[in-house]
Amino acid sequence: MTAAGDGPWLDDAAGRLVRPFTVSNGRTRPSVALDLVSQVMATGATPLGYLGPEHAQALERCRVPVAVAEVAAHLTLPVAVTKVLLADLVDCGALTTKPPAFHHNPTDRALLEAVLDGLRRQL
């Protein structure tokens, strides 16, 4: 079993010993709009106040620009929880965020046709 100060509280047999939403104090909505492909990156500013170990782990992952979904995967936390943690870090100035590099219209006919063509090739 891993000690409390040695990263996430995991037991080899039991898995995570702390429910994921306790990490975010039960919060499910981030204060900043983030989606799965939003890029986050550390600013270099030191966060003020207490942040939990998961905040520190998330901040460590964000030394280079990284997508929200990738941070969630590395932390092995649900995306909703990860978004709350990342929003906390944005709020205290430790992270910056930007939308994905591509901007698309989900109802763009050319995009939908390209997706359909790709799916047909797979079948």
N, CA and C atoms as a LAMMPS dump frame, in Angstrom:
ITEM: TIMESTEP
0
ITEM: NUMBER OF ATOMS
369
ITEM: BOX BOUNDS ff ff ff
-5.0000000000000000e+02 5.0000000000000000e+02
-5.0000000000000000e+02 5.0000000000000000e+02
-5.0000000000000000e+02 5.0000000000000000e+02
ITEM: ATOMS id mol type element x y z
1 1 1 N 0.845 -1.176 0
2 1 2 C 0 0 0
3 1 3 C 0.888 1.237 0
4 2 1 N 0.507 2.267 -0.741
5 2 2 C 1.274 3.481 -0.852
6 2 3 C 0.963 4.401 0.311
7 3 1 N 1.968 5.045 0.837
8 3 2 C 1.753 5.99 1.941
9 3 3 C 1.009 7.219 1.439
10 4 1 N 0.322 7.911 2.348
11 4 2 C -0.514 9.05 1.979
12 4 3 C 0.266 10.142 1.278
13 5 1 N 1.503 10.362 1.611
14 5 2 C 2.279 11.418 0.997
15 5 3 C 2.946 11.018 -0.304
16 6 1 N 2.809 9.78 -0.72
17 6 2 C 3.498 9.269 -1.897
18 6 3 C 2.61 9.223 -3.133
19 7 1 N 1.863 10.28 -3.422
20 7 2 C 1.025 10.305 -4.607
21 7 3 C -0.389 9.893 -4.283
22 8 1 N -1.13 9.437 -5.294
23 8 2 C -2.526 9.071 -5.04
24 8 3 C -2.613 7.898 -4.073
25 9 1 N -3.65 7.885 -3.336
26 9 2 C -3.842 6.829 -2.347
27 9 3 C -4.349 5.593 -3.062
28 10 1 N -3.431 4.669 -3.312
29 10 2 C -3.763 3.447 -4.037
30 10 3 C -3.344 2.241 -3.236
31 11 1 N -4.085 1.198 -3.407
32 11 2 C -3.741 -0.091 -2.84
33 11 3 C -3.665 -1.029 -4.027
34 12 1 N -2.603 -1.829 -4.104
35 12 2 C -2.424 -2.691 -5.266
36 12 3 C -3.637 -3.577 -5.532
37 13 1 N -4.247 -4.107 -4.498
38 13 2 C -5.384 -5.006 -4.668
39 13 3 C -6.708 -4.256 -4.774
40 14 1 N -6.873 -3.205 -3.971
41 14 2 C -8.171 -2.524 -3.889
42 14 3 C -8.318 -1.386 -4.883
43 15 1 N -7.206 -0.824 -5.361
44 15 2 C -7.293 0.337 -6.25
45 15 3 C -7.311 1.621 -5.439
46 16 1 N -7.933 2.651 -5.987
47 16 2 C -7.99 3.961 -5.334
48 16 3 C -8.775 3.853 -4.03
49 17 1 N -8.2 4.379 -2.96
50 17 2 C -8.834 4.319 -1.653
51 17 3 C -9.682 5.557 -1.355
52 18 1 N -9.553 6.588 -2.192
53 18 2 C -10.318 7.821 -2.019
54 18 3 C -11.223 7.969 -3.227
55 19 1 N -12.491 8.216 -2.994
56 19 2 C -13.429 8.407 -4.099
57 19 3 C -13.009 9.619 -4.925
58 20 1 N -13.092 9.535 -6.249
59 20 2 C -12.61 10.629 -7.095
60 20 3 C -13.212 11.996 -6.766
61 21 1 N -14.485 12.067 -6.462
62 21 2 C -15.098 13.372 -6.25
63 21 3 C -14.744 13.975 -4.892
64 22 1 N -14.089 13.208 -4.005
65 22 2 C -13.587 13.819 -2.769
66 22 3 C -12.38 14.693 -3.088
67 23 1 N -11.692 14.384 -4.17
68 23 2 C -10.541 15.167 -4.6
69 23 3 C -10.964 16.602 -4.927
70 24 1 N -12.16 16.76 -5.478
71 24 2 C -12.655 18.095 -5.846
72 24 3 C -13.651 18.628 -4.823
73 25 1 N -13.65 18.048 -3.638
74 25 2 C -14.588 18.441 -2.578
75 25 3 C -16.043 18.349 -3.04
76 26 1 N -16.319 17.369 -3.869
77 26 2 C -17.685 17.141 -4.335
78 26 3 C -18.123 18.047 -5.466
79 27 1 N -17.265 18.977 -5.873
80 27 2 C -17.636 19.885 -6.965
81 27 3 C -17.591 19.144 -8.289
82 28 1 N -18.559 19.415 -9.133
83 28 2 C -18.617 18.753 -10.434
84 28 3 C -18.552 19.732 -11.596
85 29 1 N -18.606 21.022 -11.292
86 29 2 C -18.579 22.033 -12.353
87 29 3 C -17.358 22.925 -12.184
88 30 1 N -16.512 22.977 -13.206
89 30 2 C -15.347 23.858 -13.122
90 30 3 C -15.77 25.323 -13.261
91 31 1 N -14.968 26.215 -12.715
92 31 2 C -15.263 27.649 -12.81
93 31 3 C -14.801 28.235 -14.144
94 32 1 N -14.073 27.458 -14.931
95 32 2 C -13.549 27.872 -16.227
96 32 3 C -14.067 26.879 -17.267
97 33 1 N -14.467 27.382 -18.425
98 33 2 C -14.953 26.494 -19.487
99 33 3 C -13.777 25.72 -20.088
100 34 1 N -13.809 24.416 -19.939
101 34 2 C -12.788 23.529 -20.493
102 34 3 C -13.487 22.384 -21.214
103 35 1 N -12.928 21.962 -22.34
104 35 2 C -13.433 20.74 -22.961
105 35 3 C -12.282 19.747 -23.042
106 36 1 N -12.524 18.598 -23.602
107 36 2 C -11.52 17.53 -23.597
108 36 3 C -10.233 17.901 -24.315
109 37 1 N -10.329 18.731 -25.343
110 37 2 C -9.14 19.053 -26.127
111 37 3 C -8.588 20.444 -25.834
112 38 1 N -9.133 21.13 -24.831
113 38 2 C -8.558 22.41 -24.409
114 38 3 C -7.119 22.171 -23.953
115 39 1 N -6.245 23.085 -24.31
116 39 2 C -4.839 22.98 -23.92
117 39 3 C -4.618 23.76 -22.626
118 40 1 N -3.892 23.171 -21.694
119 40 2 C -3.533 23.838 -20.448
120 40 3 C -2.013 23.79 -20.307
121 41 1 N -1.452 24.844 -19.676
122 41 2 C -0.005 24.901 -19.482
123 41 3 C 0.301 25.707 -18.236
124 42 1 N 1.305 25.253 -17.502
125 42 2 C 1.74 25.949 -16.291
126 42 3 C 2.296 27.316 -16.652
127 43 1 N 2 28.302 -15.807
128 43 2 C 2.484 29.665 -16.023
129 43 3 C 3.816 29.905 -15.324
130 44 1 N 4.151 29.068 -14.37
131 44 2 C 5.348 29.264 -13.578
132 44 3 C 5.056 29.969 -12.258
133 45 1 N 3.836 30.498 -12.125
134 45 2 C 3.44 31.158 -10.874
135 45 3 C 3.19 30.107 -9.799
136 46 1 N 3.554 30.423 -8.581
137 46 2 C 3.32 29.526 -7.462
138 46 3 C 1.892 29.716 -6.96
139 47 1 N 1.116 28.64 -6.897
140 47 2 C -0.261 28.769 -6.404
141 47 3 C -0.275 29.192 -4.933
142 48 1 N -1.164 30.095 -4.607
143 48 2 C -1.324 30.528 -3.221
144 48 3 C -2.352 29.653 -2.53
145 49 1 N -2.178 29.428 -1.26
146 49 2 C -3.128 28.628 -0.501
147 49 3 C -2.853 27.149 -0.654
148 50 1 N -3.679 26.356 0.032
149 50 2 C -3.503 24.911 0.023
150 50 3 C -4.106 24.304 -1.231
151 51 1 N -3.33 23.494 -1.882
152 51 2 C -3.824 22.677 -2.983
153 51 3 C -3.483 21.239 -2.649
154 52 1 N -4.375 20.338 -2.995
155 52 2 C -4.163 18.935 -2.694
156 52 3 C -3.092 18.305 -3.561
157 53 1 N -2.732 17.067 -3.249
158 53 2 C -1.692 16.384 -4.021
159 53 3 C -2.08 16.194 -5.484
160 54 1 N -3.367 16.034 -5.77
161 54 2 C -3.798 15.876 -7.154
162 54 3 C -3.594 17.168 -7.934
163 55 1 N -3.77 18.314 -7.265
164 55 2 C -3.491 19.593 -7.923
165 55 3 C -2.014 19.653 -8.317
166 56 1 N -1.148 19.242 -7.393
167 56 2 C 0.291 19.268 -7.662
168 56 3 C 0.65 18.325 -8.808
169 57 1 N 0.019 17.163 -8.844
170 57 2 C 0.276 16.21 -9.93
171 57 3 C -0.196 16.775 -11.264
172 58 1 N -1.36 17.416 -11.266
173 58 2 C -1.88 18.019 -12.496
174 58 3 C -0.947 19.128 -12.968
175 59 1 N -0.504 19.956 -12.045
176 59 2 C 0.394 21.056 -12.392
177 59 3 C 1.701 20.526 -12.967
178 60 1 N 2.203 19.453 -12.398
179 60 2 C 3.431 18.833 -12.904
180 60 3 C 3.252 18.361 -14.346
181 61 1 N 2.084 17.812 -14.673
182 61 2 C 1.794 17.326 -16.029
183 61 3 C 1.703 18.46 -17.038
184 62 1 N 1.482 19.671 -16.546
185 62 2 C 1.21 20.811 -17.426
186 62 3 C 2.434 21.68 -17.662
187 63 1 N 3.624 21.145 -17.479
188 63 2 C 4.838 21.924 -17.759
189 63 3 C 4.925 22.279 -19.237
190 64 1 N 4.379 21.433 -20.072
191 64 2 C 4.264 21.699 -21.509
192 64 3 C 2.774 21.71 -21.833
193 65 1 N 2.365 22.341 -22.926
194 65 2 C 0.934 22.345 -23.269
195 65 3 C 0.41 20.918 -23.402
196 66 1 N -0.716 20.665 -22.777
197 66 2 C -1.299 19.327 -22.775
198 66 3 C -2.823 19.456 -22.782
199 67 1 N -3.491 18.492 -23.379
200 67 2 C -4.954 18.492 -23.435
201 67 3 C -5.538 18.04 -22.103
202 68 1 N -6.705 18.554 -21.787
203 68 2 C -7.413 18.195 -20.553
204 68 3 C -7.591 16.675 -20.461
205 69 1 N -7.973 16.044 -21.558
206 69 2 C -8.195 14.591 -21.555
207 69 3 C -6.92 13.83 -21.193
208 70 1 N -5.778 14.333 -21.646
209 70 2 C -4.517 13.658 -21.335
210 70 3 C -4.174 13.789 -19.854
211 71 1 N -4.43 14.95 -19.28
212 71 2 C -4.187 15.133 -17.844
213 71 3 C -5.062 14.164 -17.051
214 72 1 N -6.343 14.064 -17.432
215 72 2 C -7.261 13.154 -16.74
216 72 3 C -6.767 11.713 -16.821
217 73 1 N -6.276 11.325 -17.985
218 73 2 C -5.78 9.956 -18.151
219 73 3 C -4.569 9.692 -17.256
220 74 1 N -3.658 10.646 -17.183
221 74 2 C -2.465 10.461 -16.356
222 74 3 C -2.798 10.452 -14.87
223 75 1 N -3.798 11.228 -14.479
224 75 2 C -4.192 11.261 -13.067
225 75 3 C -5.113 10.104 -12.688
226 76 1 N -5.601 9.381 -13.688
227 76 2 C -6.599 8.321 -13.516
228 76 3 C -7.806 8.814 -12.717
229 77 1 N -8.28 9.987 -13.114
230 77 2 C -9.47 10.589 -12.514
231 77 3 C -10.497 10.843 -13.609
232 78 1 N -11.772 10.878 -13.247
233 78 2 C -12.784 11.235 -14.238
234 78 3 C -12.505 12.641 -14.789
235 79 1 N -12.87 12.855 -16.028
236 79 2 C -12.632 14.142 -16.674
237 79 3 C -13.317 15.274 -15.903
238 80 1 N -14.51 15.041 -15.38
239 80 2 C -15.227 16.087 -14.638
240 80 3 C -14.418 16.538 -13.426
241 81 1 N -13.806 15.617 -12.72
242 81 2 C -12.982 15.945 -11.562
243 81 3 C -11.724 16.681 -12.018
244 82 1 N -11.105 16.197 -13.07
245 82 2 C -9.89 16.827 -13.589
246 82 3 C -10.165 18.263 -14.022
247 83 1 N -11.296 18.505 -14.657
248 83 2 C -11.646 19.864 -15.072
249 83 3 C -11.752 20.789 -13.866
250 84 1 N -12.316 20.314 -12.769
251 84 2 C -12.43 21.13 -11.554
252 84 3 C -11.035 21.44 -11.01
253 85 1 N -10.155 20.434 -10.956
254 85 2 C -8.794 20.653 -10.464
255 85 3 C -8.048 21.66 -11.339
256 86 1 N -8.165 21.491 -12.658
257 86 2 C -7.484 22.402 -13.576
258 86 3 C -8.052 23.81 -13.468
259 87 1 N -9.365 23.928 -13.305
260 87 2 C -9.982 25.25 -13.142
261 87 3 C -9.477 25.922 -11.865
262 88 1 N -9.295 25.147 -10.796
263 88 2 C -8.725 25.703 -9.562
264 88 3 C -7.35 26.303 -9.845
265 89 1 N -6.552 25.585 -10.625
266 89 2 C -5.205 26.041 -10.946
267 89 3 C -5.22 27.263 -11.865
268 90 1 N -6.184 27.329 -12.761
269 90 2 C -6.344 28.518 -13.607
270 90 3 C -6.748 29.701 -12.736
271 91 1 N -7.695 29.469 -11.823
272 91 2 C -8.191 30.541 -10.95
273 91 3 C -7.085 31.154 -10.088
274 92 1 N -6.117 30.344 -9.666
275 92 2 C -5.05 30.876 -8.819
276 92 3 C -3.834 31.331 -9.635
277 93 1 N -3.94 31.295 -10.953
278 93 2 C -2.883 31.818 -11.807
279 93 3 C -1.754 30.859 -12.11
280 94 1 N -1.868 29.611 -11.689
281 94 2 C -0.803 28.633 -11.913
282 94 3 C -0.866 28.006 -13.298
283 95 1 N -2.04 28.049 -13.934
284 95 2 C -2.224 27.488 -15.278
285 95 3 C -2.85 28.528 -16.187
286 96 1 N -2.565 28.377 -17.447
287 96 2 C -3.252 29.148 -18.476
288 96 3 C -3.919 28.148 -19.413
289 97 1 N -4.97 28.567 -20.06
290 97 2 C -5.7 27.665 -20.951
291 97 3 C -5.994 28.354 -22.262
292 98 1 N -6.105 27.546 -23.293
293 98 2 C -6.514 28.07 -24.589
294 98 3 C -7.319 27.001 -25.292
295 99 1 N -8.199 27.431 -26.177
296 99 2 C -8.985 26.444 -26.92
297 99 3 C -8.064 25.642 -27.836
298 100 1 N -8.561 24.529 -28.354
299 100 2 C -7.724 23.718 -29.246
300 100 3 C -7.253 24.531 -30.45
301 101 1 N -6.166 24.091 -31.051
302 101 2 C -5.57 24.81 -32.176
303 101 3 C -6.5 24.879 -33.384
304 102 1 N -7.412 23.946 -33.485
305 102 2 C -8.329 23.968 -34.621
306 102 3 C -9.689 24.474 -34.161
307 103 1 N -10.314 25.199 -35.019
308 103 2 C -11.673 25.675 -34.752
309 103 3 C -12.538 25.128 -35.877
310 104 1 N -13.549 24.407 -35.537
311 104 2 C -14.395 23.838 -36.573
312 104 3 C -15.852 24.028 -36.201
313 105 1 N -16.645 23.984 -37.202
314 105 2 C -18.085 24.057 -37.032
315 105 3 C -18.599 22.626 -37.096
316 106 1 N -19.169 22.089 -36.009
317 106 2 C -19.583 20.683 -36.027
318 106 3 C -20.655 20.37 -37.058
319 107 1 N -21.28 21.387 -37.624
320 107 2 C -22.281 21.136 -38.673
321 107 3 C -21.734 21.483 -40.047
322 108 1 N -20.42 21.689 -40.158
323 108 2 C -19.779 21.979 -41.429
324 108 3 C -19.919 20.763 -42.339
325 109 1 N -20.53 20.948 -43.486
326 109 2 C -20.816 19.839 -44.394
327 109 3 C -19.536 19.123 -44.844
328 110 1 N -18.498 19.873 -45.165
329 110 2 C -17.246 19.256 -45.628
330 110 3 C -16.644 18.367 -44.535
331 111 1 N -16.69 18.83 -43.298
332 111 2 C -16.163 18.042 -42.186
333 111 3 C -16.979 16.765 -42.002
334 112 1 N -18.295 16.883 -42.038
335 112 2 C -19.149 15.708 -41.864
336 112 3 C -18.948 14.698 -42.998
337 113 1 N -18.766 15.184 -44.219
338 113 2 C -18.531 14.279 -45.345
339 113 3 C -17.179 13.577 -45.205
340 114 1 N -16.177 14.28 -44.718
341 114 2 C -14.861 13.67 -44.513
342 114 3 C -14.945 12.576 -43.453
343 115 1 N -15.684 12.818 -42.386
344 115 2 C -15.875 11.801 -41.357
345 115 3 C -16.605 10.598 -41.916
346 116 1 N -17.66 10.838 -42.676
347 116 2 C -18.418 9.75 -43.299
348 116 3 C -17.542 8.935 -44.244
349 117 1 N -16.723 9.607 -45.06
350 117 2 C -15.812 8.897 -45.968
351 117 3 C -14.841 8.026 -45.176
352 118 1 N -14.299 8.56 -44.091
353 118 2 C -13.367 7.782 -43.263
354 118 3 C -14.034 6.564 -42.651
355 119 1 N -15.276 6.726 -42.19
356 119 2 C -16.01 5.597 -41.612
357 119 3 C -16.299 4.535 -42.669
358 120 1 N -16.654 4.959 -43.856
359 120 2 C -16.922 3.988 -44.938
360 120 3 C -15.672 3.195 -45.289
361 121 1 N -14.522 3.842 -45.266
362 121 2 C -13.272 3.132 -45.566
363 121 3 C -12.949 2.095 -44.507
364 122 1 N -13.389 2.326 -43.279
365 122 2 C -13.133 1.402 -42.183
366 122 3 C -14.02 0.16 -42.249
367 123 1 N -15.167 0.287 -42.894
368 123 2 C -16.123 -0.843 -42.932
369 123 3 C -15.835 -1.782 -44.032
